[in-house]
């Protein structure tokens, strides 16, 4: 009986994850379509010009990677203690 509950919770968690990521992807797509103007960023010695959506998607990707990295560090620390 508990296996069925665990499987049901896993299935619900999976669907919640799929729906959440689907919403994020749709919002990012809308954001990209609305922010097509070009912008310039100066960083140290580089002057880079790119569409606003490219900057923002890049920042979003950096945030996702940072979150993943921090989560993996926490997981590895928890396993060693």
mmCIF file of the N, C-alpha and C atoms, coordinates in Angstrom:
data_MODEL
# 
_entry.id   MODEL 
# 
loop_
_atom_site.group_PDB 
_atom_site.id 
_atom_site.type_symbol 
_atom_site.label_atom_id 
_atom_site.label_alt_id 
_atom_site.label_comp_id 
_atom_site.label_asym_id 
_atom_site.label_entity_id 
_atom_site.label_seq_id 
_atom_site.pdbx_PDB_ins_code 
_atom_site.Cartn_x 
_atom_site.Cartn_y 
_atom_site.Cartn_z 
_atom_site.occupancy 
_atom_site.B_iso_or_equiv 
_atom_site.pdbx_formal_charge 
_atom_site.auth_seq_id 
_atom_site.auth_comp_id 
_atom_site.auth_asym_id 
_atom_site.auth_atom_id 
_atom_site.pdbx_PDB_model_num 
ATOM 1   N N  . UNK A 1 1  ? 0.811  -1.182 0.000   1.00 0.00 ? 1  UNK A N  1 
ATOM 2   C CA . UNK A 1 1  ? 0.000  0.000  0.000   1.00 0.00 ? 1  UNK A CA 1 
ATOM 3   C C  . UNK A 1 1  ? 0.868  1.265  0.000   1.00 0.00 ? 1  UNK A C  1 
ATOM 4   N N  . UNK A 1 2  ? 1.964  1.255  0.793   1.00 0.00 ? 2  UNK A N  1 
ATOM 5   C CA . UNK A 1 2  ? 2.821  2.434  0.859   1.00 0.00 ? 2  UNK A CA 1 
ATOM 6   C C  . UNK A 1 2  ? 3.592  2.632  -0.446  1.00 0.00 ? 2  UNK A C  1 
ATOM 7   N N  . UNK A 1 3  ? 3.869  1.534  -1.151  1.00 0.00 ? 3  UNK A N  1 
ATOM 8   C CA . UNK A 1 3  ? 4.532  1.670  -2.448  1.00 0.00 ? 3  UNK A CA 1 
ATOM 9   C C  . UNK A 1 3  ? 3.649  2.420  -3.430  1.00 0.00 ? 3  UNK A C  1 
ATOM 10  N N  . UNK A 1 4  ? 2.366  2.166  -3.397  1.00 0.00 ? 4  UNK A N  1 
ATOM 11  C CA . UNK A 1 4  ? 1.437  2.852  -4.300  1.00 0.00 ? 4  UNK A CA 1 
ATOM 12  C C  . UNK A 1 4  ? 1.382  4.326  -3.959  1.00 0.00 ? 4  UNK A C  1 
ATOM 13  N N  . UNK A 1 5  ? 1.367  4.669  -2.683  1.00 0.00 ? 5  UNK A N  1 
ATOM 14  C CA . UNK A 1 5  ? 1.368  6.072  -2.278  1.00 0.00 ? 5  UNK A CA 1 
ATOM 15  C C  . UNK A 1 5  ? 2.641  6.753  -2.737  1.00 0.00 ? 5  UNK A C  1 
ATOM 16  N N  . UNK A 1 6  ? 3.782  6.093  -2.544  1.00 0.00 ? 6  UNK A N  1 
ATOM 17  C CA . UNK A 1 6  ? 5.064  6.654  -2.955  1.00 0.00 ? 6  UNK A CA 1 
ATOM 18  C C  . UNK A 1 6  ? 5.104  6.862  -4.466  1.00 0.00 ? 6  UNK A C  1 
ATOM 19  N N  . UNK A 1 7  ? 4.608  5.880  -5.198  1.00 0.00 ? 7  UNK A N  1 
ATOM 20  C CA . UNK A 1 7  ? 4.574  5.998  -6.660  1.00 0.00 ? 7  UNK A CA 1 
ATOM 21  C C  . UNK A 1 7  ? 3.647  7.129  -7.088  1.00 0.00 ? 7  UNK A C  1 
ATOM 22  N N  . UNK A 1 8  ? 2.507  7.252  -6.419  1.00 0.00 ? 8  UNK A N  1 
ATOM 23  C CA . UNK A 1 8  ? 1.564  8.329  -6.735  1.00 0.00 ? 8  UNK A CA 1 
ATOM 24  C C  . UNK A 1 8  ? 2.163  9.694  -6.457  1.00 0.00 ? 8  UNK A C  1 
ATOM 25  N N  . UNK A 1 9  ? 2.879  9.834  -5.329  1.00 0.00 ? 9  UNK A N  1 
ATOM 26  C CA . UNK A 1 9  ? 3.536  11.103 -5.012  1.00 0.00 ? 9  UNK A CA 1 
ATOM 27  C C  . UNK A 1 9  ? 4.615  11.418 -6.035  1.00 0.00 ? 9  UNK A C  1 
ATOM 28  N N  . UNK A 1 10 ? 5.345  10.407 -6.453  1.00 0.00 ? 10 UNK A N  1 
ATOM 29  C CA . UNK A 1 10 ? 6.392  10.605 -7.453  1.00 0.00 ? 10 UNK A CA 1 
ATOM 30  C C  . UNK A 1 10 ? 5.777  11.082 -8.767  1.00 0.00 ? 10 UNK A C  1 
ATOM 31  N N  . UNK A 1 11 ? 4.678  10.478 -9.160  1.00 0.00 ? 11 UNK A N  1 
ATOM 32  C CA . UNK A 1 11 ? 4.007  10.851 -10.400 1.00 0.00 ? 11 UNK A CA 1 
ATOM 33  C C  . UNK A 1 11 ? 3.499  12.292 -10.322 1.00 0.00 ? 11 UNK A C  1 
ATOM 34  N N  . UNK A 1 12 ? 2.905  12.660 -9.187  1.00 0.00 ? 12 UNK A N  1 
ATOM 35  C CA . UNK A 1 12 ? 2.419  14.034 -9.016  1.00 0.00 ? 12 UNK A CA 1 
ATOM 36  C C  . UNK A 1 12 ? 3.578  15.006 -9.053  1.00 0.00 ? 12 UNK A C  1 
ATOM 37  N N  . UNK A 1 13 ? 4.671  14.689 -8.381  1.00 0.00 ? 13 UNK A N  1 
ATOM 38  C CA . UNK A 1 13 ? 5.859  15.551 -8.388  1.00 0.00 ? 13 UNK A CA 1 
ATOM 39  C C  . UNK A 1 13 ? 6.378  15.731 -9.808  1.00 0.00 ? 13 UNK A C  1 
ATOM 40  N N  . UNK A 1 14 ? 6.389  14.648 -10.575 1.00 0.00 ? 14 UNK A N  1 
ATOM 41  C CA . UNK A 1 14 ? 6.862  14.721 -11.957 1.00 0.00 ? 14 UNK A CA 1 
ATOM 42  C C  . UNK A 1 14 ? 5.982  15.660 -12.770 1.00 0.00 ? 14 UNK A C  1 
ATOM 43  N N  . UNK A 1 15 ? 4.647  15.542 -12.624 1.00 0.00 ? 15 UNK A N  1 
ATOM 44  C CA . UNK A 1 15 ? 3.748  16.417 -13.379 1.00 0.00 ? 15 UNK A CA 1 
ATOM 45  C C  . UNK A 1 15 ? 3.876  17.870 -12.956 1.00 0.00 ? 15 UNK A C  1 
ATOM 46  N N  . UNK A 1 16 ? 4.032  18.117 -11.681 1.00 0.00 ? 16 UNK A N  1 
ATOM 47  C CA . UNK A 1 16 ? 4.222  19.493 -11.207 1.00 0.00 ? 16 UNK A CA 1 
ATOM 48  C C  . UNK A 1 16 ? 5.499  20.072 -11.801 1.00 0.00 ? 16 UNK A C  1 
ATOM 49  N N  . UNK A 1 17 ? 6.544  19.273 -11.844 1.00 0.00 ? 17 UNK A N  1 
ATOM 50  C CA . UNK A 1 17 ? 7.808  19.722 -12.429 1.00 0.00 ? 17 UNK A CA 1 
ATOM 51  C C  . UNK A 1 17 ? 7.642  20.021 -13.913 1.00 0.00 ? 17 UNK A C  1 
ATOM 52  N N  . UNK A 1 18 ? 6.967  19.157 -14.637 1.00 0.00 ? 18 UNK A N  1 
ATOM 53  C CA . UNK A 1 18 ? 6.753  19.364 -16.079 1.00 0.00 ? 18 UNK A CA 1 
ATOM 54  C C  . UNK A 1 18 ? 5.934  20.636 -16.319 1.00 0.00 ? 18 UNK A C  1 
ATOM 55  N N  . UNK A 1 19 ? 4.884  20.821 -15.563 1.00 0.00 ? 19 UNK A N  1 
ATOM 56  C CA . UNK A 1 19 ? 4.037  22.012 -15.729 1.00 0.00 ? 19 UNK A CA 1 
ATOM 57  C C  . UNK A 1 19 ? 4.826  23.277 -15.390 1.00 0.00 ? 19 UNK A C  1 
ATOM 58  N N  . UNK A 1 20 ? 5.589  23.248 -14.293 1.00 0.00 ? 20 UNK A N  1 
ATOM 59  C CA . UNK A 1 20 ? 6.373  24.422 -13.893 1.00 0.00 ? 20 UNK A CA 1 
ATOM 60  C C  . UNK A 1 20 ? 7.391  24.795 -14.970 1.00 0.00 ? 20 UNK A C  1 
ATOM 61  N N  . UNK A 1 21 ? 8.106  23.806 -15.487 1.00 0.00 ? 21 UNK A N  1 
ATOM 62  C CA . UNK A 1 21 ? 9.093  24.100 -16.530 1.00 0.00 ? 21 UNK A CA 1 
ATOM 63  C C  . UNK A 1 21 ? 8.425  24.546 -17.830 1.00 0.00 ? 21 UNK A C  1 
ATOM 64  N N  . UNK A 1 22 ? 7.265  24.014 -18.134 1.00 0.00 ? 22 UNK A N  1 
ATOM 65  C CA . UNK A 1 22 ? 6.535  24.449 -19.326 1.00 0.00 ? 22 UNK A CA 1 
ATOM 66  C C  . UNK A 1 22 ? 6.151  25.914 -19.214 1.00 0.00 ? 22 UNK A C  1 
ATOM 67  N N  . UNK A 1 23 ? 5.700  26.313 -18.039 1.00 0.00 ? 23 UNK A N  1 
ATOM 68  C CA . UNK A 1 23 ? 5.345  27.721 -17.820 1.00 0.00 ? 23 UNK A CA 1 
ATOM 69  C C  . UNK A 1 23 ? 6.574  28.607 -17.960 1.00 0.00 ? 23 UNK A C  1 
ATOM 70  N N  . UNK A 1 24 ? 7.688  28.186 -17.394 1.00 0.00 ? 24 UNK A N  1 
ATOM 71  C CA . UNK A 1 24 ? 8.928  28.966 -17.503 1.00 0.00 ? 24 UNK A CA 1 
ATOM 72  C C  . UNK A 1 24 ? 9.343  29.113 -18.956 1.00 0.00 ? 24 UNK A C  1 
ATOM 73  N N  . UNK A 1 25 ? 9.276  28.039 -19.715 1.00 0.00 ? 25 UNK A N  1 
ATOM 74  C CA . UNK A 1 25 ? 9.677  28.083 -21.128 1.00 0.00 ? 25 UNK A CA 1 
ATOM 75  C C  . UNK A 1 25 ? 8.768  29.030 -21.916 1.00 0.00 ? 25 UNK A C  1 
ATOM 76  N N  . UNK A 1 26 ? 7.472  28.973 -21.673 1.00 0.00 ? 26 UNK A N  1 
ATOM 77  C CA . UNK A 1 26 ? 6.539  29.868 -22.374 1.00 0.00 ? 26 UNK A CA 1 
ATOM 78  C C  . UNK A 1 26 ? 6.824  31.317 -22.001 1.00 0.00 ? 26 UNK A C  1 
ATOM 79  N N  . UNK A 1 27 ? 7.033  31.596 -20.722 1.00 0.00 ? 27 UNK A N  1 
ATOM 80  C CA . UNK A 1 27 ? 7.325  32.968 -20.300 1.00 0.00 ? 27 UNK A CA 1 
ATOM 81  C C  . UNK A 1 27 ? 8.628  33.477 -20.896 1.00 0.00 ? 27 UNK A C  1 
ATOM 82  N N  . UNK A 1 28 ? 9.636  32.636 -20.959 1.00 0.00 ? 28 UNK A N  1 
ATOM 83  C CA . UNK A 1 28 ? 10.905 33.039 -21.578 1.00 0.00 ? 28 UNK A CA 1 
ATOM 84  C C  . UNK A 1 28 ? 10.709 33.307 -23.059 1.00 0.00 ? 28 UNK A C  1 
ATOM 85  N N  . UNK A 1 29 ? 9.928  32.486 -23.747 1.00 0.00 ? 29 UNK A N  1 
ATOM 86  C CA . UNK A 1 29 ? 9.672  32.700 -25.182 1.00 0.00 ? 29 UNK A CA 1 
ATOM 87  C C  . UNK A 1 29 ? 8.947  34.024 -25.409 1.00 0.00 ? 29 UNK A C  1 
ATOM 88  N N  . UNK A 1 30 ? 7.949  34.320 -24.598 1.00 0.00 ? 30 UNK A N  1 
ATOM 89  C CA . UNK A 1 30 ? 7.235  35.596 -24.724 1.00 0.00 ? 30 UNK A CA 1 
ATOM 90  C C  . UNK A 1 30 ? 8.197  36.746 -24.463 1.00 0.00 ? 30 UNK A C  1 
ATOM 91  N N  . UNK A 1 31 ? 9.022  36.601 -23.445 1.00 0.00 ? 31 UNK A N  1 
ATOM 92  C CA . UNK A 1 31 ? 9.998  37.634 -23.111 1.00 0.00 ? 31 UNK A CA 1 
ATOM 93  C C  . UNK A 1 31 ? 10.954 37.887 -24.267 1.00 0.00 ? 31 UNK A C  1 
ATOM 94  N N  . UNK A 1 32 ? 11.428 36.820 -24.896 1.00 0.00 ? 32 UNK A N  1 
ATOM 95  C CA . UNK A 1 32 ? 12.340 36.953 -26.035 1.00 0.00 ? 32 UNK A CA 1 
ATOM 96  C C  . UNK A 1 32 ? 11.658 37.705 -27.167 1.00 0.00 ? 32 UNK A C  1 
ATOM 97  N N  . UNK A 1 33 ? 10.429 37.338 -27.473 1.00 0.00 ? 33 UNK A N  1 
ATOM 98  C CA . UNK A 1 33 ? 9.721  37.985 -28.575 1.00 0.00 ? 33 UNK A CA 1 
ATOM 99  C C  . UNK A 1 33 ? 9.441  39.463 -28.310 1.00 0.00 ? 33 UNK A C  1 
ATOM 100 N N  . UNK A 1 34 ? 9.349  39.855 -27.051 1.00 0.00 ? 34 UNK A N  1 
ATOM 101 C CA . UNK A 1 34 ? 9.062  41.244 -26.726 1.00 0.00 ? 34 UNK A CA 1 
ATOM 102 C C  . UNK A 1 34 ? 10.315 42.091 -26.560 1.00 0.00 ? 34 UNK A C  1 
ATOM 103 N N  . UNK A 1 35 ? 11.479 41.511 -26.494 1.00 0.00 ? 35 UNK A N  1 
ATOM 104 C CA . UNK A 1 35 ? 12.718 42.255 -26.238 1.00 0.00 ? 35 UNK A CA 1 
ATOM 105 C C  . UNK A 1 35 ? 13.737 41.995 -27.337 1.00 0.00 ? 35 UNK A C  1 
ATOM 106 N N  . UNK A 1 36 ? 13.469 42.551 -28.508 1.00 0.00 ? 36 UNK A N  1 
ATOM 107 C CA . UNK A 1 36 ? 14.360 42.299 -29.646 1.00 0.00 ? 36 UNK A CA 1 
ATOM 108 C C  . UNK A 1 36 ? 15.325 43.454 -29.926 1.00 0.00 ? 36 UNK A C  1 
ATOM 109 N N  . UNK A 1 37 ? 15.187 44.568 -29.210 1.00 0.00 ? 37 UNK A N  1 
ATOM 110 C CA . UNK A 1 37 ? 16.108 45.687 -29.440 1.00 0.00 ? 37 UNK A CA 1 
ATOM 111 C C  . UNK A 1 37 ? 17.521 45.317 -29.014 1.00 0.00 ? 37 UNK A C  1 
ATOM 112 N N  . UNK A 1 38 ? 18.476 45.924 -29.692 1.00 0.00 ? 38 UNK A N  1 
ATOM 113 C CA . UNK A 1 38 ? 19.871 45.634 -29.407 1.00 0.00 ? 38 UNK A CA 1 
ATOM 114 C C  . UNK A 1 38 ? 20.367 46.511 -28.267 1.00 0.00 ? 38 UNK A C  1 
ATOM 115 N N  . UNK A 1 39 ? 21.282 45.973 -27.474 1.00 0.00 ? 39 UNK A N  1 
ATOM 116 C CA . UNK A 1 39 ? 21.879 46.722 -26.379 1.00 0.00 ? 39 UNK A CA 1 
ATOM 117 C C  . UNK A 1 39 ? 23.369 46.478 -26.330 1.00 0.00 ? 39 UNK A C  1 
ATOM 118 N N  . UNK A 1 40 ? 24.055 47.376 -25.645 1.00 0.00 ? 40 UNK A N  1 
ATOM 119 C CA . UNK A 1 40 ? 25.511 47.273 -25.560 1.00 0.00 ? 40 UNK A CA 1 
ATOM 120 C C  . UNK A 1 40 ? 25.894 47.091 -24.094 1.00 0.00 ? 40 UNK A C  1 
ATOM 121 N N  . UNK A 1 41 ? 26.845 46.188 -23.863 1.00 0.00 ? 41 UNK A N  1 
ATOM 122 C CA . UNK A 1 41 ? 27.365 45.957 -22.525 1.00 0.00 ? 41 UNK A CA 1 
ATOM 123 C C  . UNK A 1 41 ? 28.870 46.137 -22.566 1.00 0.00 ? 41 UNK A C  1 
ATOM 124 N N  . UNK A 1 42 ? 29.392 46.933 -21.637 1.00 0.00 ? 42 UNK A N  1 
ATOM 125 C CA . UNK A 1 42 ? 30.831 47.127 -21.485 1.00 0.00 ? 42 UNK A CA 1 
ATOM 126 C C  . UNK A 1 42 ? 31.282 46.322 -20.277 1.00 0.00 ? 42 UNK A C  1 
ATOM 127 N N  . UNK A 1 43 ? 32.211 45.417 -20.491 1.00 0.00 ? 43 UNK A N  1 
ATOM 128 C CA . UNK A 1 43 ? 32.753 44.617 -19.399 1.00 0.00 ? 43 UNK A CA 1 
ATOM 129 C C  . UNK A 1 43 ? 34.262 44.553 -19.557 1.00 0.00 ? 43 UNK A C  1 
ATOM 130 N N  . UNK A 1 44 ? 34.956 45.127 -18.589 1.00 0.00 ? 44 UNK A N  1 
ATOM 131 C CA . UNK A 1 44 ? 36.413 45.239 -18.611 1.00 0.00 ? 44 UNK A CA 1 
ATOM 132 C C  . UNK A 1 44 ? 36.852 45.866 -19.927 1.00 0.00 ? 44 UNK A C  1 
ATOM 133 N N  . UNK A 1 45 ? 37.474 45.107 -20.820 1.00 0.00 ? 45 UNK A N  1 
ATOM 134 C CA . UNK A 1 45 ? 37.954 45.682 -22.076 1.00 0.00 ? 45 UNK A CA 1 
ATOM 135 C C  . UNK A 1 45 ? 37.044 45.347 -23.257 1.00 0.00 ? 45 UNK A C  1 
ATOM 136 N N  . UNK A 1 46 ? 35.966 44.612 -23.019 1.00 0.00 ? 46 UNK A N  1 
ATOM 137 C CA . UNK A 1 46 ? 35.094 44.196 -24.104 1.00 0.00 ? 46 UNK A CA 1 
ATOM 138 C C  . UNK A 1 46 ? 33.873 45.110 -24.221 1.00 0.00 ? 46 UNK A C  1 
ATOM 139 N N  . UNK A 1 47 ? 33.512 45.414 -25.433 1.00 0.00 ? 47 UNK A N  1 
ATOM 140 C CA . UNK A 1 47 ? 32.259 46.104 -25.738 1.00 0.00 ? 47 UNK A CA 1 
ATOM 141 C C  . UNK A 1 47 ? 31.446 45.144 -26.591 1.00 0.00 ? 47 UNK A C  1 
ATOM 142 N N  . UNK A 1 48 ? 30.369 44.654 -26.033 1.00 0.00 ? 48 UNK A N  1 
ATOM 143 C CA . UNK A 1 48 ? 29.582 43.636 -26.722 1.00 0.00 ? 48 UNK A CA 1 
ATOM 144 C C  . UNK A 1 48 ? 28.193 44.175 -26.992 1.00 0.00 ? 48 UNK A C  1 
ATOM 145 N N  . UNK A 1 49 ? 27.751 44.054 -28.248 1.00 0.00 ? 49 UNK A N  1 
ATOM 146 C CA . UNK A 1 49 ? 26.405 44.480 -28.624 1.00 0.00 ? 49 UNK A CA 1 
ATOM 147 C C  . UNK A 1 49 ? 25.613 43.242 -29.026 1.00 0.00 ? 49 UNK A C  1 
ATOM 148 N N  . UNK A 1 50 ? 24.420 43.113 -28.441 1.00 0.00 ? 50 UNK A N  1 
ATOM 149 C CA . UNK A 1 50 ? 23.563 41.961 -28.735 1.00 0.00 ? 50 UNK A CA 1 
ATOM 150 C C  . UNK A 1 50 ? 22.121 42.342 -28.408 1.00 0.00 ? 50 UNK A C  1 
ATOM 151 N N  . UNK A 1 51 ? 21.156 41.599 -28.944 1.00 0.00 ? 51 UNK A N  1 
ATOM 152 C CA . UNK A 1 51 ? 19.759 41.855 -28.600 1.00 0.00 ? 51 UNK A CA 1 
ATOM 153 C C  . UNK A 1 51 ? 19.518 41.662 -27.097 1.00 0.00 ? 51 UNK A C  1 
ATOM 154 N N  . UNK A 1 52 ? 18.567 42.422 -26.562 1.00 0.00 ? 52 UNK A N  1 
ATOM 155 C CA . UNK A 1 52 ? 18.270 42.355 -25.128 1.00 0.00 ? 52 UNK A CA 1 
ATOM 156 C C  . UNK A 1 52 ? 17.899 40.935 -24.710 1.00 0.00 ? 52 UNK A C  1 
ATOM 157 N N  . UNK A 1 53 ? 17.165 40.221 -25.566 1.00 0.00 ? 53 UNK A N  1 
ATOM 158 C CA . UNK A 1 53 ? 16.757 38.868 -25.192 1.00 0.00 ? 53 UNK A CA 1 
ATOM 159 C C  . UNK A 1 53 ? 17.963 37.957 -25.005 1.00 0.00 ? 53 UNK A C  1 
ATOM 160 N N  . UNK A 1 54 ? 19.001 38.164 -25.793 1.00 0.00 ? 54 UNK A N  1 
ATOM 161 C CA . UNK A 1 54 ? 20.194 37.320 -25.679 1.00 0.00 ? 54 UNK A CA 1 
ATOM 162 C C  . UNK A 1 54 ? 20.876 37.538 -24.337 1.00 0.00 ? 54 UNK A C  1 
ATOM 163 N N  . UNK A 1 55 ? 20.970 38.803 -23.923 1.00 0.00 ? 55 UNK A N  1 
ATOM 164 C CA . UNK A 1 55 ? 21.557 39.094 -22.615 1.00 0.00 ? 55 UNK A CA 1 
ATOM 165 C C  . UNK A 1 55 ? 20.747 38.450 -21.498 1.00 0.00 ? 55 UNK A C  1 
ATOM 166 N N  . UNK A 1 56 ? 19.467 38.610 -21.598 1.00 0.00 ? 56 UNK A N  1 
ATOM 167 C CA . UNK A 1 56 ? 18.607 38.134 -20.514 1.00 0.00 ? 56 UNK A CA 1 
ATOM 168 C C  . UNK A 1 56 ? 18.520 36.610 -20.467 1.00 0.00 ? 56 UNK A C  1 
ATOM 169 N N  . UNK A 1 57 ? 18.493 35.977 -21.613 1.00 0.00 ? 57 UNK A N  1 
ATOM 170 C CA . UNK A 1 57 ? 18.505 34.503 -21.630 1.00 0.00 ? 57 UNK A CA 1 
ATOM 171 C C  . UNK A 1 57 ? 19.852 34.003 -21.100 1.00 0.00 ? 57 UNK A C  1 
ATOM 172 N N  . UNK A 1 58 ? 20.918 34.688 -21.450 1.00 0.00 ? 58 UNK A N  1 
ATOM 173 C CA . UNK A 1 58 ? 22.233 34.329 -20.914 1.00 0.00 ? 58 UNK A CA 1 
ATOM 174 C C  . UNK A 1 58 ? 22.293 34.455 -19.403 1.00 0.00 ? 58 UNK A C  1 
ATOM 175 N N  . UNK A 1 59 ? 21.728 35.536 -18.874 1.00 0.00 ? 59 UNK A N  1 
ATOM 176 C CA . UNK A 1 59 ? 21.687 35.714 -17.424 1.00 0.00 ? 59 UNK A CA 1 
ATOM 177 C C  . UNK A 1 59 ? 20.820 34.652 -16.758 1.00 0.00 ? 59 UNK A C  1 
ATOM 178 N N  . UNK A 1 60 ? 19.711 34.327 -17.395 1.00 0.00 ? 60 UNK A N  1 
ATOM 179 C CA . UNK A 1 60 ? 18.839 33.274 -16.870 1.00 0.00 ? 60 UNK A CA 1 
ATOM 180 C C  . UNK A 1 60 ? 19.593 31.944 -16.830 1.00 0.00 ? 60 UNK A C  1 
ATOM 181 N N  . UNK A 1 61 ? 20.311 31.633 -17.900 1.00 0.00 ? 61 UNK A N  1 
ATOM 182 C CA . UNK A 1 61 ? 21.079 30.390 -17.957 1.00 0.00 ? 61 UNK A CA 1 
ATOM 183 C C  . UNK A 1 61 ? 22.156 30.377 -16.868 1.00 0.00 ? 61 UNK A C  1 
ATOM 184 N N  . UNK A 1 62 ? 22.807 31.513 -16.649 1.00 0.00 ? 62 UNK A N  1 
ATOM 185 C CA . UNK A 1 62 ? 23.808 31.598 -15.580 1.00 0.00 ? 62 UNK A CA 1 
ATOM 186 C C  . UNK A 1 62 ? 23.163 31.356 -14.215 1.00 0.00 ? 62 UNK A C  1 
ATOM 187 N N  . UNK A 1 63 ? 21.970 31.883 -14.006 1.00 0.00 ? 63 UNK A N  1 
ATOM 188 C CA . UNK A 1 63 ? 21.256 31.664 -12.755 1.00 0.00 ? 63 UNK A CA 1 
ATOM 189 C C  . UNK A 1 63 ? 20.893 30.207 -12.558 1.00 0.00 ? 63 UNK A C  1 
ATOM 190 N N  . UNK A 1 64 ? 20.417 29.563 -13.619 1.00 0.00 ? 64 UNK A N  1 
ATOM 191 C CA . UNK A 1 64 ? 20.062 28.141 -13.528 1.00 0.00 ? 64 UNK A CA 1 
ATOM 192 C C  . UNK A 1 64 ? 21.306 27.313 -13.232 1.00 0.00 ? 64 UNK A C  1 
ATOM 193 N N  . UNK A 1 65 ? 22.394 27.600 -13.922 1.00 0.00 ? 65 UNK A N  1 
ATOM 194 C CA . UNK A 1 65 ? 23.632 26.850 -13.685 1.00 0.00 ? 65 UNK A CA 1 
ATOM 195 C C  . UNK A 1 65 ? 24.167 27.079 -12.278 1.00 0.00 ? 65 UNK A C  1 
ATOM 196 N N  . UNK A 1 66 ? 24.075 28.306 -11.779 1.00 0.00 ? 66 UNK A N  1 
ATOM 197 C CA . UNK A 1 66 ? 24.516 28.603 -10.424 1.00 0.00 ? 66 UNK A CA 1 
ATOM 198 C C  . UNK A 1 66 ? 23.673 27.838 -9.414  1.00 0.00 ? 66 UNK A C  1 
ATOM 199 N N  . UNK A 1 67 ? 22.358 27.829 -9.609  1.00 0.00 ? 67 UNK A N  1 
ATOM 200 C CA . UNK A 1 67 ? 21.478 27.074 -8.719  1.00 0.00 ? 67 UNK A CA 1 
ATOM 201 C C  . UNK A 1 67 ? 21.794 25.592 -8.732  1.00 0.00 ? 67 UNK A C  1 
ATOM 202 N N  . UNK A 1 68 ? 22.024 25.048 -9.900  1.00 0.00 ? 68 UNK A N  1 
ATOM 203 C CA . UNK A 1 68 ? 22.371 23.630 -10.021 1.00 0.00 ? 68 UNK A CA 1 
ATOM 204 C C  . UNK A 1 68 ? 23.691 23.338 -9.310  1.00 0.00 ? 68 UNK A C  1 
ATOM 205 N N  . UNK A 1 69 ? 24.659 24.230 -9.502  1.00 0.00 ? 69 UNK A N  1 
ATOM 206 C CA . UNK A 1 69 ? 25.971 24.048 -8.885  1.00 0.00 ? 69 UNK A CA 1 
ATOM 207 C C  . UNK A 1 69 ? 25.868 24.092 -7.365  1.00 0.00 ? 69 UNK A C  1 
ATOM 208 N N  . UNK A 1 70 ? 25.138 25.057 -6.819  1.00 0.00 ? 70 UNK A N  1 
ATOM 209 C CA . UNK A 1 70 ? 24.975 25.176 -5.367  1.00 0.00 ? 70 UNK A CA 1 
ATOM 210 C C  . UNK A 1 70 ? 24.251 23.948 -4.816  1.00 0.00 ? 70 UNK A C  1 
ATOM 211 N N  . UNK A 1 71 ? 23.221 23.494 -5.521  1.00 0.00 ? 71 UNK A N  1 
ATOM 212 C CA . UNK A 1 71 ? 22.486 22.302 -5.072  1.00 0.00 ? 71 UNK A CA 1 
ATOM 213 C C  . UNK A 1 71 ? 23.396 21.077 -5.063  1.00 0.00 ? 71 UNK A C  1 
ATOM 214 N N  . UNK A 1 72 ? 24.224 20.928 -6.089  1.00 0.00 ? 72 UNK A N  1 
ATOM 215 C CA . UNK A 1 72 ? 25.119 19.775 -6.132  1.00 0.00 ? 72 UNK A CA 1 
ATOM 216 C C  . UNK A 1 72 ? 26.181 19.874 -5.039  1.00 0.00 ? 72 UNK A C  1 
ATOM 217 N N  . UNK A 1 73 ? 26.640 21.076 -4.711  1.00 0.00 ? 73 UNK A N  1 
ATOM 218 C CA . UNK A 1 73 ? 27.592 21.233 -3.611  1.00 0.00 ? 73 UNK A CA 1 
ATOM 219 C C  . UNK A 1 73 ? 26.958 20.847 -2.288  1.00 0.00 ? 73 UNK A C  1 
ATOM 220 N N  . UNK A 1 74 ? 25.724 21.291 -2.066  1.00 0.00 ? 74 UNK A N  1 
ATOM 221 C CA . UNK A 1 74 ? 25.030 20.948 -0.825  1.00 0.00 ? 74 UNK A CA 1 
ATOM 222 C C  . UNK A 1 74 ? 24.821 19.441 -0.719  1.00 0.00 ? 74 UNK A C  1 
ATOM 223 N N  . UNK A 1 75 ? 24.451 18.835 -1.830  1.00 0.00 ? 75 UNK A N  1 
ATOM 224 C CA . UNK A 1 75 ? 24.222 17.394 -1.828  1.00 0.00 ? 75 UNK A CA 1 
ATOM 225 C C  . UNK A 1 75 ? 25.517 16.648 -1.513  1.00 0.00 ? 75 UNK A C  1 
ATOM 226 N N  . UNK A 1 76 ? 26.628 17.075 -2.109  1.00 0.00 ? 76 UNK A N  1 
ATOM 227 C CA . UNK A 1 76 ? 27.896 16.381 -1.863  1.00 0.00 ? 76 UNK A CA 1 
ATOM 228 C C  . UNK A 1 76 ? 28.367 16.601 -0.425  1.00 0.00 ? 76 UNK A C  1 
ATOM 229 N N  . UNK A 1 77 ? 28.110 17.772 0.139   1.00 0.00 ? 77 UNK A N  1 
ATOM 230 C CA . UNK A 1 77 ? 28.472 18.013 1.534   1.00 0.00 ? 77 UNK A CA 1 
ATOM 231 C C  . UNK A 1 77 ? 27.617 17.160 2.473   1.00 0.00 ? 77 UNK A C  1 
ATOM 232 N N  . UNK A 1 78 ? 26.334 17.032 2.150   1.00 0.00 ? 78 UNK A N  1 
ATOM 233 C CA . UNK A 1 78 ? 25.447 16.223 2.992   1.00 0.00 ? 78 UNK A CA 1 
ATOM 234 C C  . UNK A 1 78 ? 25.851 14.752 2.955   1.00 0.00 ? 78 UNK A C  1 
ATOM 235 N N  . UNK A 1 79 ? 26.342 14.292 1.827   1.00 0.00 ? 79 UNK A N  1 
ATOM 236 C CA . UNK A 1 79 ? 26.756 12.892 1.701   1.00 0.00 ? 79 UNK A CA 1 
ATOM 237 C C  . UNK A 1 79 ? 28.042 12.618 2.478   1.00 0.00 ? 79 UNK A C  1 
ATOM 238 N N  . UNK A 1 80 ? 28.903 13.613 2.624   1.00 0.00 ? 80 UNK A N  1 
ATOM 239 C CA . UNK A 1 80 ? 30.172 13.407 3.326   1.00 0.00 ? 80 UNK A CA 1 
ATOM 240 C C  . UNK A 1 80 ? 30.025 13.526 4.830   1.00 0.00 ? 80 UNK A C  1 
ATOM 241 N N  . UNK A 1 81 ? 28.955 14.158 5.309   1.00 0.00 ? 81 UNK A N  1 
ATOM 242 C CA . UNK A 1 81 ? 28.759 14.309 6.755   1.00 0.00 ? 81 UNK A CA 1 
ATOM 243 C C  . UNK A 1 81 ? 27.888 13.249 7.296   1.00 0.00 ? 81 UNK A C  1 
# 
